[in-house]
Amino acid sequence: MKHRIVVLGAGYAGAVAAGRLARRLHPDDIEITVVNADTDFVERVRMHQLATGQDLKHHELSKVYAGSGVRVRQARVTAVDVDRRTVALTDGRDADEIAYDTLVYALGSAAADHGVPGVAEHAYDISGRPSALRLRDRLAQLPAGATVLVVGGGLTGLEAVTEIAEARPDLDVALATRGALGDWLTAQAQRHLRGVCARLGITVHEHTDVARVDATGVVTGDGRVLPAQVTVWTAGFAVHPIAAATTLTVAGTGQIVVDATMRSVSHPDVYAVGDAALADGPGGKPLRMSCASGIPMAWQAADAIAIRLTGRTKIPKAPLRYYNQCISLGRRDGLIQYVTADDQAKRALLKGALAARYKEVVCAGAAWSIAHPIPYPVRRHRILATRAESLAATP
Ligand SMILES: Cc1cc2nc3c(=O)[nH]c(=O)nc-3n(C[C@H](O)[C@H](O)[C@H](O)COP(=O)(O)OP(=O)(O)OC[C@H]3O[C@@H](n4cnc5c(N)ncnc54)[C@H](O)[C@@H]3O)c2cc1C
């Protein structure tokens, strides 16, 4: 009997974990199944590009894993039973259940409305392909002079607002941010950001809390009305409720709490990676939701699973730390803010066209490594035990 590894989600974290497991473990001993709602690996970091009318490359998962032994199952996960080690699925018509010996949970996240009234009904978001396509359709219908308000001045909000303003200079584009514009960046980076917003004609509402969204715009916490034909909500991400409905130990955010090897602290046969997991980074600070952390988390989980299954003891450590924050500001400008291991801005900075190219290389590199999981040197080890109980008992 083969050891069944089931990977839920084929975004950055799940796709990397599945490819790496296939390179590490012998196909005679294991069966790897990836379950994903979409038939493609979706480059989520480019959703602002998709929303503004750009066409993105398709990375069909069946082609990504061709010849690797990884089976792709297109289905939506509806529930996980970590006590029976089963996953409930639906393909939209029929329900099914699959069993696992080791689970890698990587279902990512979606937009978080933080309980603000009207967001679900009236706002658009770019947290995934379906919602980005919905915004794309809406933007395409907008006449010149219409107002688009992006709510949220974090990395996603900055990328969204600049991309929209650059693609549609005929629109009146605004940003509402809770703090000062880019206030976690260095002063030089903040100056650059202000210059870009001025150049693209973006109105910036700083120190602005949005308390309600409706069809005609938003109302702020201090009672101001900011009119908008389209409100784009980029005020953070929240995880899917599936993990919280299990007996897994989850944080208040619903993320699965994992140890340094990305193994659930409550269920040793479950690993969690990417946005869906809560793992400590440098200095004990939780890693933030990003592919900058999701990819090394996936390396870590895959290596830990492979080593535990093959009976070896020394688990290599993936670099669970940050190097830079790469921010696109439209297609021709950008900011690369170098950071400390725990994500604090350092003096070093790249800006302008060079930063835009750097960011493009980072995004393309991440997608390339997922779309080509096999050419790397393969060293597939035989596993010692094929029974889940043996793995669960391994420290
Ligand atoms: C516009 C935008 C720009 C960003 N830019 C950056 C950036 O520059 N740098 C950076 O580090 N991060 C960036 N991020 C964040 C980054 O995209 C996420 O942190 C990253 O995608 C998380 O990876 P993941 O694998 O955990 O989840 P995801 O990439 O979200 O993948 C989750 C996968 O699970 C699938 N799935 C979800 N639910 C189900 C279900 N019930 N059943 C089956 N399948 C399911 C999804 O279809 C998806 O394939 C950006 C995000 C956005 C939206």
The ligand as a MOL file (V3000), in Angstrom:
LIG
                    3D

  0  0  0     0  0            999 V3000
M  V30 BEGIN CTAB
M  V30 COUNTS 53 58 0 0 0
M  V30 BEGIN ATOM
M  V30 1 C -3.0710 41.4250 -6.0650 0
M  V30 2 C -2.1460 40.7140 -5.1360 0
M  V30 3 C -0.7880 41.0130 -5.1660 0
M  V30 4 C 0.0800 40.3430 -4.3120 0
M  V30 5 N 1.4220 40.6230 -4.3740 0
M  V30 6 C 2.2830 39.9420 -3.6020 0
M  V30 7 C 3.6730 40.1750 -3.7120 0
M  V30 8 O 4.1230 41.0140 -4.4930 0
M  V30 9 N 4.5010 39.4420 -2.9330 0
M  V30 10 C 4.0370 38.5000 -2.0530 0
M  V30 11 O 4.8460 37.8600 -1.3730 0
M  V30 12 N 2.7180 38.2680 -1.9180 0
M  V30 13 C 1.8250 38.9680 -2.6720 0
M  V30 14 N 0.4880 38.7190 -2.5690 0
M  V30 15 C 0.0130 37.7260 -1.5970 0
M  V30 16 C 0.1420 36.3230 -2.1860 0
M  V30 17 O -0.5120 36.2480 -3.4240 0
M  V30 18 C -0.4530 35.2910 -1.2520 0
M  V30 19 O 0.0740 35.4570 0.0430 0
M  V30 20 C -0.1120 33.9020 -1.7870 0
M  V30 21 O -0.7990 33.6930 -3.0000 0
M  V30 22 C -0.4630 32.8210 -0.7720 0
M  V30 23 O -0.1660 31.5770 -1.3240 0
M  V30 24 P -1.0240 30.2970 -0.9250 0
M  V30 25 O -0.5020 29.1740 -1.7370 0
M  V30 26 O -1.0840 30.1820 0.5390 0
M  V30 27 O -2.5010 30.6680 -1.3880 0
M  V30 28 P -3.0910 30.9370 -2.8450 0
M  V30 29 O -2.0520 31.4270 -3.7810 0
M  V30 30 O -4.2920 31.7710 -2.6020 0
M  V30 31 O -3.5400 29.4950 -3.3210 0
M  V30 32 C -4.6040 28.8020 -2.7180 0
M  V30 33 C -5.1240 27.7850 -3.7110 0
M  V30 34 O -6.1500 27.0440 -3.0840 0
M  V30 35 C -7.2640 26.9620 -3.9490 0
M  V30 36 N -8.4510 26.8520 -3.1110 0
M  V30 37 C -8.9330 27.7450 -2.2140 0
M  V30 38 N -10.0220 27.2610 -1.6170 0
M  V30 39 C -10.2410 26.0530 -2.1500 0
M  V30 40 C -11.1880 25.0200 -1.9120 0
M  V30 41 N -12.1710 25.1360 -1.0060 0
M  V30 42 N -11.0860 23.8820 -2.6310 0
M  V30 43 C -10.0960 23.7050 -3.5370 0
M  V30 44 N -9.1680 24.6220 -3.7920 0
M  V30 45 C -9.2340 25.7800 -3.1030 0
M  V30 46 C -7.2300 28.2320 -4.7690 0
M  V30 47 O -7.9340 28.0370 -6.0060 0
M  V30 48 C -5.7350 28.4170 -4.9460 0
M  V30 49 O -5.2800 27.7200 -6.0910 0
M  V30 50 C -0.4120 39.3830 -3.4010 0
M  V30 51 C -1.7830 39.0800 -3.3690 0
M  V30 52 C -2.6440 39.7290 -4.2250 0
M  V30 53 C -4.1110 39.3880 -4.1850 0
M  V30 END ATOM
M  V30 BEGIN BOND
M  V30 1 1 1 2
M  V30 2 1 2 3
M  V30 3 2 2 52
M  V30 4 2 3 4
M  V30 5 1 4 5
M  V30 6 1 4 50
M  V30 7 2 5 6
M  V30 8 1 6 7
M  V30 9 1 6 13
M  V30 10 2 7 8
M  V30 11 1 7 9
M  V30 12 1 9 10
M  V30 13 2 10 11
M  V30 14 1 10 12
M  V30 15 2 12 13
M  V30 16 1 13 14
M  V30 17 1 14 15
M  V30 18 1 14 50
M  V30 19 1 15 16
M  V30 20 1 16 17
M  V30 21 1 16 18
M  V30 22 1 18 19
M  V30 23 1 18 20
M  V30 24 1 20 21
M  V30 25 1 20 22
M  V30 26 1 22 23
M  V30 27 1 23 24
M  V30 28 2 24 25
M  V30 29 1 24 26
M  V30 30 1 24 27
M  V30 31 1 27 28
M  V30 32 2 28 29
M  V30 33 1 28 30
M  V30 34 1 28 31
M  V30 35 1 31 32
M  V30 36 1 32 33
M  V30 37 1 33 34
M  V30 38 1 33 48
M  V30 39 1 34 35
M  V30 40 1 35 36
M  V30 41 1 35 46
M  V30 42 1 36 37
M  V30 43 1 36 45
M  V30 44 2 37 38
M  V30 45 1 38 39
M  V30 46 1 39 40
M  V30 47 2 39 45
M  V30 48 1 40 41
M  V30 49 2 40 42
M  V30 50 1 42 43
M  V30 51 2 43 44
M  V30 52 1 44 45
M  V30 53 1 46 47
M  V30 54 1 46 48
M  V30 55 1 48 49
M  V30 56 2 50 51
M  V30 57 1 51 52
M  V30 58 1 52 53
M  V30 END BOND
M  V30 END CTAB
M  END
